[in-house]
Amino acid sequence: MFGASLFAQQPQEPPEEDSTLVEKTNYAFNPLQAEKELKIGDFYMKKASYKAATLRYREATKWNPGYADAWLKLGACLEKARDAKGAREAYAKYLELAPDAKNAAEIKKKL
């Protein structure tokens, strides 16, 4: 009993993502799940854990393929992870979905 209170006080962080641990899912349009995945991706991005963030941003795009912000963040994450090809693809999809975005000119320069 005395040891349980010590562990209860410490906040739990999500475990580091490993793509081998993720189950294959049949994706259906679910914008709430996409938003949840995006927020978790943001958490990992702040920790500079680009592999985990990329996994979550990809999940967000699978739950909602039209979610422009998820594509933008995926592109930024892949760019930081030095995956130029993947970043270009994600940015291109972002521009396809949001051609009139305020940052469209900046993103076009990256392509």
JODA-V885379 format. One record per residue. PSI is psi in radians with two decimals (999 if undefined). OMEGA is omega in whole degrees, 0 to 359 (none if undefined). D_FIRST is the distance of its C-alpha to the first C-alpha in Angstrom with 2 decimals. Layout:
BEGIN
PSI OMEGA D_FIRST
PSI OMEGA D_FIRST
END
This chain:
BEGIN
-0.69 183 0.00
-0.50 180 3.80
-0.45 184 5.53
-0.64 182 5.41
-0.51 178 7.20
-0.75 181 9.56
-0.51 182 10.73
-0.43 183 11.18
-0.35 184 13.63
2.20 179 15.90
2.54 181 18.67
2.30 173 19.50
2.61 176 23.10
2.53 179 25.03
2.69 177 25.54
2.36 184 28.97
2.45 174 31.47
2.10 185 33.21
-0.39 179 36.19
-0.31 181 35.68
-0.23 183 32.40
2.25 178 34.06
2.60 174 35.27
2.30 184 38.89
2.54 170 39.26
1.99 186 42.31
2.32 171 42.68
2.73 181 44.04
2.08 180 44.78
1.52 183 41.52
-0.50 178 41.80
-0.74 178 38.29
-0.65 178 36.79
-0.74 179 39.26
-0.72 178 38.15
-0.79 179 34.48
-0.67 179 35.49
-0.77 180 37.62
-0.68 178 34.84
-0.69 176 32.58
-0.71 177 35.66
-0.70 178 36.13
-0.84 181 32.60
-0.60 179 33.46
-0.72 179 36.94
-0.51 179 35.64
0.06 183 33.67
0.52 175 36.94
1.40 190 35.44
-0.58 179 38.71
-0.80 180 38.09
-0.72 180 35.05
-0.75 179 36.91
-0.77 179 39.98
-0.79 181 38.11
-0.71 178 36.75
-0.67 176 40.12
-0.71 177 41.83
-0.75 180 39.47
-0.71 180 40.42
-0.43 177 44.10
-0.65 179 43.66
-0.53 179 42.10
1.55 183 44.83
-0.32 180 47.78
0.22 183 49.48
1.61 186 46.71
-0.73 181 48.72
-0.63 179 45.91
-0.70 178 43.94
-0.71 178 47.07
-0.83 181 47.62
-0.60 175 44.12
-0.76 178 44.37
-0.77 180 47.65
-0.71 180 46.28
-0.78 179 43.34
-0.60 177 45.69
-0.77 178 48.04
-0.58 180 45.34
0.07 178 44.48
0.62 174 48.24
1.45 186 48.93
-0.73 181 52.26
-0.84 179 53.34
-0.70 179 50.15
-0.76 178 50.19
-0.75 180 53.84
-0.77 181 53.13
-0.74 178 50.27
-0.68 179 52.36
-0.72 178 55.34
-0.70 177 53.32
-0.83 181 52.11
-0.55 176 55.73
-0.69 182 56.78
-0.55 184 54.30
1.15 184 54.81
-0.40 182 58.31
0.29 181 58.73
2.67 181 55.45
-0.59 183 55.80
0.25 184 54.72
-0.75 180 56.91
-0.71 179 59.47
-0.72 180 56.83
-0.67 179 55.33
-0.61 177 58.86
-0.60 180 59.47
-0.45 180 56.47
999 none 58.03
END
